[in-house]
Amino acid sequence: MPGVAIGDTPDGQVASPSSPIPPPTAVAADAAGNIHFGASNRVRRIAAGTGELSTVAFVVAATALRFDSAGNLYIADFGGYK
């Protein structure tokens, strides 16, 4: 999907090196190697192995992403008041 930012790529599509990532506001990897990042008012996941994109959460501005030892994702959402 040339010219489409990964932050705006539809769920189910594969992340492509030719699709630029908008400046992420936060990045974290889980124990399985999936990459999670905040961009374009969403937290997205790039699946390890397949590269498939999915939306994990809608946010105002993810400022930090962290996983605990059980694999739960915690999101600091600036201005989200959740």
Summary of the structure (lengths in Angstrom):
residues: 82
radius of gyration: 12.2
end to end distance: 33.3
largest distance: 37.0
contacts: 221
relative contact order: 0.22
helix: 4%
strand: 40%
